[in-house]
Amino acid sequence: MTGYSTPRPISEIDDAATFDSGEPTLDDYLRKRALANHVGGASRCFVTCRDGRIVGYYALSTGAVSHADCTGKFRRNMPDPIPVILLSRLAIDRKHQGCGLGENLLRDAIARSVQVAQDIGVRAILVHALHDRARSFYTRYQFELSPTDPLHLMLLIKDAKASVPALQEDWDTARRELTEAMVETGADRDHLESLTNEQFRRLMAIMALTHANELRKLMPDGADDALAAAREATGFTDKALRSVTLPDGSALLIDADCEHADDEIHDALEGDD
């Protein structure tokens, strides 16, 4: 999809003013609440842009669903309510519908959910479809209907994993290779291996933006592939400023000259408090 950015976290520089999906509730959310909810931690919003304008987005948050609203495969060996990741919204601008953006964003949302499930207990991805047409879209990707509401659909995390094996394999390989390279230069292996996948991805995003040349020297044969996998997993690129939410909940705006990047990298590599 030439000209479209890789899905990444929303930021204040993104233009949502002209976004028109044809669904007023989805449009209003993006324009009025998405960024505030993202910054405040109520949900995380990821966007695809073209020429600086948002042309597609989705939002993720944590949630729970009662046993009564699930079939047996979702309830089995689970507490009541069951922990889930909620894909609360997914929308594409009308001018860009029909070119695969919806599928691309859904796959990205599934991949991120699978990654989150590596670190916290999550049984499934839950979707609240707006209407029958949206429901049909999700059923094409193995989402199953709730027995109590035909517009509520769920996808087991284990089934979601099966749909993104290549992405997970690429990320696991990138993490192993980058860990070994950093340990060789004096980084603390135990601390690196203790980082959650989310913390490690954020570290790699910062390093990919600020220290790519140094990493290429460490890994002349594999750095570009490893960094590409790290950037793909985070949604960051080297060409634009990005607001990163760090593991402690603080926000960091980074670019190639960020004065805070070295401190953040040092803390992550050395295990400083």
C-alpha positions as CSV (number, residue, x, y, z in Angstrom):
1,M,0.0,0.0,0.0
2,T,2.2,2.7,-1.3
3,G,2.1,6.1,0.4
4,Y,0.5,4.8,3.7
5,S,2.4,4.9,6.9
6,T,2.9,1.8,9.1
7,P,0.3,1.8,11.9
8,R,1.8,3.6,14.9
9,P,0.6,5.4,18.1
10,I,-1.3,8.5,17.6
11,S,0.4,11.8,18.3
12,E,-0.5,15.5,18.5
13,I,1.1,16.2,15.1
14,D,-1.5,13.9,13.3
15,D,-4.3,15.6,11.4
16,A,-7.7,14.1,12.2
17,A,-9.8,17.2,11.2
18,T,-10.8,15.8,7.8
19,F,-11.3,12.2,8.7
20,D,-14.6,10.9,7.4
21,S,-15.4,7.2,7.7
22,G,-19.1,7.6,7.2
23,E,-19.8,6.7,10.8
24,P,-20.2,9.9,12.9
25,T,-19.5,8.1,16.2
26,L,-16.2,6.8,15.0
27,D,-15.2,10.1,13.4
28,D,-16.1,12.1,16.5
29,Y,-14.1,9.8,18.7
30,L,-11.0,10.3,16.6
31,R,-11.3,14.0,16.5
32,K,-12.3,14.7,20.1
33,R,-11.2,11.9,22.3
34,A,-8.7,9.5,20.8
35,L,-5.5,11.5,21.6
36,A,-6.7,12.4,25.2
37,N,-7.6,8.8,25.9
38,H,-4.3,7.6,24.5
39,V,-2.3,10.1,26.6
40,G,-4.4,9.4,29.7
41,G,-4.2,5.7,29.4
42,A,-7.9,4.9,28.9
43,S,-7.0,3.3,25.6
44,R,-4.3,3.2,23.0
45,C,-5.0,4.5,19.5
46,F,-3.0,3.5,16.5
47,V,-3.2,5.4,13.2
48,T,-2.2,5.0,9.5
49,C,-1.5,8.3,7.8
50,R,-1.0,9.6,4.2
51,D,0.4,13.1,3.5
52,G,0.2,13.9,7.2
53,R,-3.6,13.1,7.5
54,I,-5.0,10.2,9.4
55,V,-6.8,7.8,7.0
56,G,-7.4,4.9,9.3
57,Y,-7.2,4.1,13.0
58,Y,-8.1,1.6,15.7
59,A,-8.2,1.7,19.5
60,L,-7.3,-1.0,22.1
61,S,-8.0,-1.2,25.8
62,T,-8.3,-3.9,28.5
63,G,-11.7,-5.3,29.4
64,A,-13.6,-8.2,30.7
65,V,-16.6,-10.3,29.6
66,S,-18.9,-12.5,31.7
67,H,-19.2,-16.2,31.3
68,A,-22.8,-15.8,30.2
69,D,-21.7,-13.8,27.1
70,C,-19.2,-16.5,25.9
71,T,-19.3,-19.9,24.5
72,G,-17.7,-22.9,26.2
73,K,-14.3,-22.6,24.5
74,F,-13.8,-19.1,25.9
75,R,-15.1,-19.9,29.4
76,R,-13.0,-23.1,29.9
77,N,-10.7,-22.8,33.0
78,M,-11.3,-19.0,33.1
79,P,-12.4,-16.8,36.0
80,D,-15.7,-14.8,35.7
81,P,-15.4,-12.2,34.2
82,I,-12.8,-13.3,31.6
83,P,-9.9,-10.9,30.9
84,V,-9.9,-9.6,27.3
85,I,-8.4,-7.0,25.1
86,L,-11.1,-4.8,23.6
87,L,-10.8,-3.6,20.1
88,S,-13.2,-0.8,20.6
89,R,-13.0,1.0,17.3
90,L,-11.6,0.5,13.8
91,A,-12.3,2.9,11.0
92,I,-11.1,3.9,7.5
93,D,-11.6,7.2,5.8
94,R,-14.2,6.8,3.0
95,K,-11.7,8.0,0.4
96,H,-9.4,5.2,1.3
97,Q,-11.8,2.3,1.8
98,G,-11.5,-0.7,-0.5
99,C,-7.7,-0.8,-0.7
100,G,-7.0,-3.2,2.1
101,L,-6.4,-0.7,4.9
102,G,-9.1,-2.2,7.2
103,E,-7.5,-5.6,6.9
104,N,-4.0,-4.2,7.5
105,L,-5.2,-2.4,10.7
106,L,-7.0,-5.4,12.0
107,R,-3.9,-7.6,11.5
108,D,-1.8,-5.0,13.3
109,A,-4.3,-4.9,16.2
110,I,-4.2,-8.7,16.4
111,A,-0.4,-8.7,16.3
112,R,-0.2,-6.1,19.1
113,S,-2.7,-8.0,21.2
114,V,-0.8,-11.2,20.8
115,Q,2.4,-9.3,22.0
116,V,0.6,-7.9,25.0
117,A,-0.6,-11.4,25.9
118,Q,3.0,-12.5,26.2
119,D,3.2,-10.4,29.4
120,I,-0.2,-10.3,30.9
121,G,-3.1,-12.7,31.2
122,V,-5.6,-12.3,28.4
123,R,-8.0,-14.9,27.0
124,A,-9.3,-13.3,23.9
125,I,-9.8,-10.2,21.7
126,L,-13.3,-8.7,22.0
127,V,-14.9,-6.6,19.3
128,H,-18.1,-4.6,19.5
129,A,-19.3,-4.3,15.9
130,L,-21.4,-1.3,14.9
131,H,-23.7,-3.2,12.5
132,D,-24.1,-6.3,10.5
133,R,-21.7,-5.2,7.8
134,A,-18.9,-4.7,10.4
135,R,-19.8,-8.1,11.9
136,S,-19.3,-9.8,8.6
137,F,-15.9,-8.2,8.3
138,Y,-14.7,-9.7,11.6
139,T,-16.2,-13.1,11.0
140,R,-13.9,-13.4,8.0
141,Y,-11.0,-13.3,10.4
142,Q,-12.2,-16.1,12.7
143,F,-14.0,-13.9,15.2
144,E,-16.9,-15.8,16.8
145,L,-20.3,-14.4,17.8
146,S,-21.3,-14.0,21.4
147,P,-24.4,-16.2,22.2
148,T,-26.1,-13.2,23.8
149,D,-25.3,-10.3,21.4
150,P,-24.7,-10.9,17.6
151,L,-22.7,-7.7,17.4
152,H,-20.2,-8.8,20.0
153,L,-17.4,-11.1,18.7
154,M,-14.4,-12.8,20.2
155,L,-11.1,-14.3,19.0
156,L,-9.1,-16.6,21.3
157,I,-5.5,-15.4,21.8
158,K,-4.2,-18.9,20.8
159,D,-6.1,-18.5,17.4
160,A,-4.8,-15.0,17.1
161,K,-1.2,-16.3,17.5
162,A,-1.7,-18.7,14.7
163,S,-2.6,-15.8,12.4
164,V,0.6,-13.9,13.0
165,P,3.4,-16.5,13.4
166,A,5.8,-14.7,11.0
167,L,5.6,-11.4,12.9
168,Q,6.1,-13.1,16.3
169,E,9.0,-15.2,14.9
170,D,10.7,-12.0,13.4
171,W,10.3,-10.2,16.8
172,D,11.7,-13.1,18.8
173,T,14.7,-13.3,16.5
174,A,15.3,-9.6,16.6
175,R,15.2,-9.6,20.4
176,R,17.6,-12.4,20.8
177,E,20.1,-11.0,18.3
178,L,20.0,-7.5,19.7
179,T,20.3,-8.8,23.3
180,E,23.5,-10.7,22.3
181,A,25.0,-7.7,20.6
182,M,24.4,-5.4,23.5
183,V,25.7,-8.0,26.0
184,E,28.9,-8.2,24.1
185,T,29.4,-4.4,24.6
186,G,28.8,-4.7,28.4
187,A,25.1,-4.5,28.9
188,D,23.6,-6.5,31.7
189,R,22.1,-9.8,30.3
190,D,19.9,-10.5,33.3
191,H,18.4,-7.1,33.2
192,L,17.8,-7.2,29.4
193,E,16.1,-10.6,29.7
194,S,14.0,-9.4,32.6
195,L,12.4,-6.6,30.5
196,T,8.9,-7.3,29.3
197,N,8.4,-7.4,25.6
198,E,6.7,-4.0,25.7
199,Q,9.7,-2.5,27.6
200,F,12.2,-4.1,25.2
201,R,10.3,-2.8,22.1
202,R,10.3,0.7,23.5
203,L,14.0,0.5,24.1
204,M,14.5,-0.7,20.6
205,A,12.4,2.1,19.2
206,I,14.5,4.7,20.9
207,M,17.8,3.0,19.9
208,A,16.5,2.5,16.3
209,L,15.9,6.3,16.1
210,T,19.0,7.5,17.9
211,H,21.7,4.9,17.7
212,A,21.0,2.9,14.5
213,N,24.6,3.5,13.2
214,E,26.1,2.1,16.4
215,L,23.9,-1.0,16.2
216,R,24.9,-1.6,12.6
217,K,28.5,-1.6,13.7
218,L,27.7,-4.2,16.3
219,M,25.7,-6.3,13.9
220,P,27.0,-5.7,10.4
221,D,25.1,-8.7,8.9
222,G,21.8,-8.5,10.7
223,A,21.3,-5.1,12.2
224,D,19.0,-3.7,9.5
225,D,16.7,-6.7,9.6
226,A,16.6,-6.7,13.4
227,L,16.0,-3.0,13.6
228,A,13.3,-3.2,11.0
229,A,11.6,-5.9,13.0
230,A,11.8,-3.8,16.1
231,R,10.5,-0.7,14.4
232,E,7.7,-2.7,12.8
233,A,6.7,-4.1,16.2
234,T,6.5,-0.6,17.7
235,G,5.1,1.3,14.7
236,F,8.0,3.9,14.9
237,T,10.0,5.1,12.0
238,D,13.3,7.1,11.8
239,K,11.8,10.0,9.9
240,A,9.4,11.6,12.3
241,L,9.1,12.7,16.0
242,R,7.1,10.2,18.1
243,S,5.7,10.4,21.6
244,V,6.8,7.3,23.5
245,T,5.1,6.1,26.7
246,L,7.8,4.7,28.8
247,P,7.4,1.8,31.3
248,D,7.0,4.1,34.2
249,G,4.0,5.8,32.5
250,S,5.9,9.0,31.6
251,A,5.9,10.4,28.0
252,L,9.1,11.1,26.0
253,L,9.2,13.0,22.7
254,I,12.2,11.7,20.9
255,D,14.2,12.4,17.7
256,A,17.7,12.0,16.5
257,D,19.0,14.7,18.9
258,C,16.9,13.8,21.9
259,E,18.9,14.8,25.0
260,H,17.1,12.3,27.1
261,A,17.6,9.2,24.9
262,D,21.0,8.3,26.1
263,D,19.9,8.3,29.8
264,E,16.9,6.1,29.0
265,I,19.0,3.7,27.0
266,H,21.6,3.6,29.7
267,D,19.1,2.8,32.4
268,A,17.6,0.0,30.3
269,L,20.9,-1.5,29.5
270,E,22.5,-1.3,32.9
271,G,19.5,-2.0,35.1
272,D,19.7,1.3,37.0
273,D,16.7,2.3,39.1
